[in-house]
Amino acid sequence: MILTVGAGPAGSLSSFLLAKKGYNVLIAEEHQLVGFPVQCAGLISKNCYESYSRYIKVSRCVEKKIKGAFFISPSGHRIEAKGDAFVIERKIFDRMLFEKTAEVAETIVKAKVRFKGKKAFINEKELKFIYLIGADGVHSTVARHFGFKRPEIYTALQVEVKYEPLDEEFVELYFGRNFSDFFAYTIPLDSTAKVGVICKKDPLARLENFLKHLKTKGSILELNTGAIPSDLVNFVKEKVVLLGDSAGMVKPYTGGGLYYLLVAAEKLAKNFPNLRAFKIDFLKEMFLDFKIGKIIRKLYSMPDDKLDELFILFKDYNFSGINMDHPSSILKKIPLRLLKKPSLAFQVFKKIIS
Ligand SMILES: Cc1cc2nc3c(=O)[nH]c(=O)nc-3n(C[C@H](O)[C@H](O)[C@H](O)COP(=O)(O)OP(=O)(O)OC[C@H]3O[C@@H](n4cnc5c(N)ncnc54)[C@H](O)[C@@H]3O)c2cc1C
């Protein structure tokens, strides 16, 4: 018997795949309504869209198609990167995954799971299990109870407001101390945009500053807040697995978690019940991407003037063809370009090893 705690995408997808393989799975979700409250911007790559489309009709929850991104430096230098992506409605997406899971696994909602020793309870009722999947998000009870190391977290603060984007089909990513110690973003919808900051310190002040800078209009239509794990942590201990945000399975350079948790859920189902093999299989595919993702993130905190120089150097760089879900694919060309500016290359190198 497998007990999955949490019916976010990590819990639903892994439970679905394991139940399809014939395992007896119970998935418990603390909220009555799966997918609520929403804590996501819903931006996924085409690769991620296609991967989930193997299981659900993702096209039903698409809010907007995206054609690319502008990366914007502290002084406003822009890099344009073309590439298809989608904004999905997470409420619908999570519910579709959960409904699919309910066809093959046992589900309970309004069921907050607690632990005493090695036993799990909902209220006073004990839930028997042999394997436990902690898919209970960034503040995971499973991880804390079973003594897993916890990652540091970033705060994400996002609002929906009226905003005139630079291009109606492009997201905008802003870098530099003024906006964030990570980054700030806008994601266009039809007449509004999702505008957010992800940072460690002062999210509210930074969001206010960012909204002022963008000259957004009117009142805030929706507020969305949450936490993003900064690092992948150990995710297997005896018969307990952490999956998704509870394990820090997010792209270190964006905080996006939907693709990495899918890779993990598929690998867990493929290797189950050999959890060691699952861990090795996941790390074999993703370890380099986590490493490179973290290096990219380090560069965000370079001094503003150096960031500007970096943007100028890569202004005409052709980013198309780079798989944003696998940042290690960036490795092939970028370092060569850096050699054109040795002093900047030195600054970058210093940052990477710091
Ligand atoms: C503001 C914001 C914007 C984001 N934007 C993007 C984006 O654009 N693209 C992207 O890919 N990612 C994005 N992310 C990250 C993405 O939302 C997460 O990576 C993803 O939701 C992780 O899924 P999960 O299933 O691991 O956890 P969650 O979605 O957090 O699900 C965990 C579930 O566990 C339940 N739970 C918790 N404790 C218990 C308990 N004790 N008992 C029972 N149930 C429990 C919770 O109710 C919840 O339903 C964003 C995150 C934030 C905060």
The ligand as an ORCA input file, in Angstrom:
! r2SCAN-3c Opt
* xyz 0 1
  C       3.754     32.541     -7.160
  C       4.279     31.274     -7.791
  C       4.390     31.200     -9.172
  C       4.834     30.004     -9.783
  N       4.865     29.961    -11.138
  C       5.248     28.814    -11.762
  C       5.236     28.718    -13.175
  O       4.895     29.675    -13.868
  N       5.599     27.541    -13.758
  C       5.980     26.447    -13.010
  O       6.330     25.396    -13.579
  N       6.001     26.519    -11.661
  C       5.634     27.661    -11.018
  N       5.613     27.719     -9.657
  C       6.001     26.512     -8.910
  C       4.872     25.484     -8.920
  O       3.682     26.098     -8.502
  C       5.233     24.320     -7.991
  O       6.502     23.827     -8.375
  C       4.205     23.180     -8.056
  O       2.959     23.595     -7.616
  C       4.688     22.038     -7.168
  O       3.714     21.024     -7.143
  P       3.645     20.012     -5.911
  O       2.589     19.041     -6.262
  O       5.003     19.566     -5.559
  O       3.189     20.923     -4.667
  P       1.869     21.766     -4.462
  O       1.305     22.221     -5.745
  O       2.226     22.794     -3.428
  O       0.847     20.725     -3.819
  C       0.997     20.238     -2.513
  C      -0.363     19.763     -2.045
  O      -0.221     19.109     -0.784
  C      -1.305     19.468      0.031
  N      -0.886     19.225      1.421
  C       0.098     19.849      2.119
  N       0.220     19.315      3.361
  C      -0.705     18.324      3.439
  C      -1.067     17.405      4.488
  N      -0.426     17.377      5.662
  N      -2.079     16.518      4.243
  C      -2.722     16.515      3.048
  N      -2.427     17.389      2.023
  C      -1.424     18.263      2.224
  C      -1.550     20.928     -0.308
  O      -2.857     21.321      0.060
  C      -1.354     20.908     -1.832
  O      -2.539     20.636     -2.506
  C       5.211     28.893     -8.996
  C       5.151     28.984     -7.591
  C       4.687     30.154     -7.002
  C       4.624     30.207     -5.495
*
